[in-house]
Amino acid sequence: MGILDRYVGKSVLIMIVVVVIFLTILTAIITFIDQTRYLGRGSIDFIFLLKYLAIQVPGMVVMIFPIAVLLGGVIALGNLAKTSELIILQTVGLSKAGVVFSALKMVFPLILVVILLGETAVPALSRYSENLYNQSANQGNVVVTYDGLWLREGNSFIAARYIMTDGSISGVVRYDFEGETLKQVTHAQTGVYDAKSEQWVMCEVSSTAFADGEVQSSFKDTENWHLNLNPERVEILGVKYYNLTITGLIDYITYLESNNQEADNYRLQLYMKFVSPFSMVVMLLLAASTVFGPLRTIPMGTRIVIGIALGFVFYVANSIGAPFSLVYGLPPIVGAALPTLLFFIFALWLLNKRT
């Protein structure tokens, strides 16, 4: 990495970090104000909200980072263009593509760090914050974990390993206690909610009871359970695909497909994770494509606004256009990659078009 690479890359990198800090603080303030409406619910108080917010900060950074790449890139390169430094760099032999590549040399390692953060710490912190909130809001009766859902019903604790896309539950285990003594363990293969009776119909139920030093086993094809749970609550409390890692998504997709369940939404999210680094590179290309050219034709302030607008159009197309691909029956990989590919071509065209 040469002196010019470091100069351009450092300018863009510093501005991206500044934008990340600013947007994170702004997002945290808005989130905190929004969460104050839950004060008094269960054991939620002011201190709890501060703790809950602090746990969510890494997730905020990952969420806003693509926008920060756009804003930081267009502002930093715009400042270089405004002071004619981009012209000087081109005069000494650094092409427009070279300027973008110089920025990428410094920014891409940061992109990888943020993606790694999003695949390791953020999912764990997100699950922890959800558990913390559910425990405080529901007095500890409902808890969501990485392994699914835990539910307390009186002296019984019930775990559901998988939450299916049709609202059913699978891999259910029930532990019945009498005081601190475990009295019975029950396994159910699947559970389907019966709205008429407001009960769960558990299938392939095997029970092991412990009494007077003896162990008794039994099996039933079906058994009705009355739980403080319904499909709507399952949907809210169940496994959320955006909290799953790549390995978690692959595991969940495999399980859904082995049980003939719809998995396209999860597969789309998986492919979008793979495309994510390239999407951020496209953000930087869009930022660069608008700042080159003589200022007498278009003022730099206008160029910056155009760059930001293009980036937001790309962000919206990626966020909304990808799920729409499923509506029209396109393969998930097409929906995940197509917006990024189209805007990549468009950014290269703009970059070559500027004179």
N, C-alpha and C positions, 0 to 999 in steps of 0.2 A: 504494500500500500504506500503510494507516494505522498508527497506533501500536499499536492492538489486534492488527491482523494481524501486525505484526512481533513483538509479544510472544508470541503463541500460536505462530507459525511458528518463531521462534527457539528456544522451549522444546522443540518437537518435533524440530527439526533437530539441535540439540545432542545430544539423547538418542539419536537415530538414529546419529549419528557415533560416540558413545561405545559403543553396542552393536556397530557395525561393527568398531571397533578391538578390542573385547573378544573377539568371535567369531572375528575373523581370527587373533588371537594364539592362541586356543584351538585353532582348526583347524590352524594351522601346527605347533603342538606335537604334536598327535595325528598329523599327517601325517609329521612328522620321525621320531617314534618308530616308526611303521609302516615307514618307508623304511629304517630301520637294519638290517632283515633282509637287505637287498641289499648290505651292506658286504662287500667282497671279491670281488663278482661283476665280472669284467672289471677295469676301472680305477676302479671306484666306491670312494671313500673318504669320510671325514668332511667334508672341505672340499667335495668334489663335492656331497654331499647338502645342505649349506648353500646352495651356489650354485643347485642345482636347486630348493630350496624358495623362495629369494628370487624366482626367475623366476615361480613359481606364485602369488605373493601377489596380484597384480592379479586373477587368475582366481578366487581365493578370495573376494575382495571382491565381485565380480560375482555369484558363486554364493550368498553368504549375504545379499546386500543385501535381497531381498524379505522374509526373516525379520527382518532388522534394522528394516525399515520397520514391521513388525507390532509387534515388541517395543518399539522406541523410541516408536512412536505410543501404544501402550496405557500404557506407563509414564509418559510425559510428560503425557498427558491425564489419567491417573489421579492423578498428583500435583497437577495443577491442580484436579481435582474434590475431592480430599481436603482441600485448603486452602481450599475454597469459592470459588476464583477463577473456576471455570466458572459458578457461580451469579451472581457479580458481573458477569461478561461478558454473561450472558443478561439481567441486570437493566438494563444500560445499552443493550440493544437488539441484541446479537449473538445470532442464533439458533443452534440446534445445527448446522444446515447451514452457517451462517456461520463457526462455529468450525472445522469440517472444511475449509472453503474457505480459511480463513486459514492453516491448516497446509499445505495443498496449494500455496499461493503460494510458500512457502519450500522445500518438499520436492520439488515436481515438477521444477524445474531440476536438482536433484541426481539425480533419477531419470533424466533425459535424459543427464546426464554419464556416469552408470554404464552406461547402455545403449550410448552412443557408445564408451565404453571396451571394452565387450564385443564391439563390432563392428569395432574397429580393433586396439588393442594386444593384447588378450587372445588372439585366435586366433593372431596371429603369435608371441606369447610361448609359447603352448601348443605350437605346432608346433616352435619352437626347443627347448623343454625336452624334447619327445619325441625329437627328433633327437639332442640332447645325451645323453640317457639311452641311446638305442639304440647310439650310437657308443661310449659307455663300457662298456655291458654286453656288446655283441657285437663289441668290438674293431674297430669301424668297418666291419663287413661288411654291415650293413643300416641304411638311413637312410630316414626318411619325410619328404617335403617337401610344400609346398603343391601342387606339380605331380604328386603321386602318390608312387611308391615307387622308391627307388634300391637296387640290389642289386649287390654285388661278388662275382664268381665267378672266383677266380684272377686272371688278367690281363684279365678282361672286366668291363665295367660295364654294367648293364642297368637301364633306366628303364621304368616302367609308368605311363602318364599317368592311366588311370582304373582303379579297382577296382570291379568290378561286384557287384551284390547277390547273384549266384549263385556268387561266389568266383572267377570268371574275371577275366582282366586284358585291357586294351585299350590300343591306342596304345603298343606296346612298341618300344623302340629298344635295340640292343645294340652296344656299342663294344668291339672286340677289339684289345688292344695287345700289342706285342712290345717289352718295355722301355718306352721313352717314345715309341715310334713307333706311330701308329694304323695297323693293318693292315686292318681291315674294319669297316664299319658295316652293321647289319642292322635292317630295319624289319619288324615283324609287326603285322598288323591286330588280331588277337585271340589269346589263349592260354587253353587249357582244360586243367585238370589231369587226367591219367590215373592213377587210384589204383593200377591193376594194375601198370603199369610204373614208377610213381612218377616220371613225366616230364611235362613240359608239351608239349602238342601246339599248336604255333604255326601259325596260318593266314595265307595270303596273305603269304608271306615274300619280301621283296626285299632282296638283298645287294649291297653295293658294296665290292670288294676293291682294295687298293692294293699293288702289287708291281712292283718294278723299273721305276718310273716309268710304269707302266700302270694304267689303271683298268678293272676287269672287273665287269660287272653280271650278276646272275642272279636268277631268280624261281622259287619253289616254292609249290605250293598248300598243302602242310603240311610241317612239320619238327619233329622231337622235340628238346626242350631239357631237359637235366638241370640243375635249379636248386636252390639251397638254400632252397626255398620250397615251401609247400603251402597249400591253401585255409584251413586253420586259422590259419596264420601271416598269411596275407593279411587274414583277418578281424580279427586283432589289430592288425596294422600298417597296415591300409588307412585310407582316408579316413573319419574319424569325423564324423558329421553335426553333433555339438555343437561341433566346432571350426571349422565353416564359417560364414562371414558370410552375410548375406542375399543378396548378389550371388553368392557361391559356391554357396549352396543352389539359387538359381534356375538357375545354369549347370549344376549337376550333375543337377538334376531334368530339365532340357531334354535333357541327354545320355542319361540313363537311359530316358526315354520315347521318344526317337528310336530307341533300340535295343530297344524292347519289354521293358524291365526294370521291375520294381516300384519305384515311387517314392513311395508313400503315406507311409512313415515320414519321408522327407525333406520332403515337402510339409507334413506335420503340424508338423515342427520349424520350418519357415518361417512358418507361420501363428501358431505359439506365440510366435515372436519379435515379430510385429506386435502380438499381444495383450498382451505382457509389460508395457508401461507401464500399461495399464489394470488388469492384475492387481495391481500395486503400489498403485494408487489404491484398489482394493477392499480390500487389506490394511489401509490406513489407515482406510477406512470401517468395517471390522469392529472395529478398535481403538476408534474413537470410539463405535460403537453400544452398547458395553457399559459405558461410564463415566458416562453420563448417568443421572440419577434420584436420588431421596433415599437417603442412606446408611442410613437406618433400616430399609429393606426388604432391601437386600443390601449387606454391607460392601464397601468399595472393594477390599480384597485379593481377595475372591472375584470381583469384577467383572473385575479384571485377569487372574486365572487363566482366567475364562470367555473373555475376549477373546483371550488367547494360544491357548486350546484351539480356538476357532473359526478362528483364522488358520492353525493347523497342519492342521486338517481341510481347509481350502481348499487349502493347499499340497499335501497328499497327493492331494486330488481332482484338482488340476491336473497333478500329476506322474504319477499312475497312471491316473486316469480318462480322460485324453486318449488315451494309447495303446490303452486298452481299446476305444475307439470304433472303431478299425480292425478289431478282432476281430469286431465285430458289423456291419461293413460300412457304418458311417456315413461321410459325407464328412469328410476331414481338417479342413476349416474348422469343422465342427460340433464335432468333438472338441476343437479348440483353443479355441473361443470359449464353448462351453456352460457349463463350470464357472465361468468368470469372470462370465458373464451371470447365472447362477442365484444366485451368492453376492452379486453386486451388488444384485440385487432383494431378497435376504434382508437385507442390511446396511441398505438404505434402509427396509425394513419395521421392523427393530429400532430404527433411529434415530427414526422417526416414532412408534413405540410407547412409547418412554421418556417418562416424564412428570417 
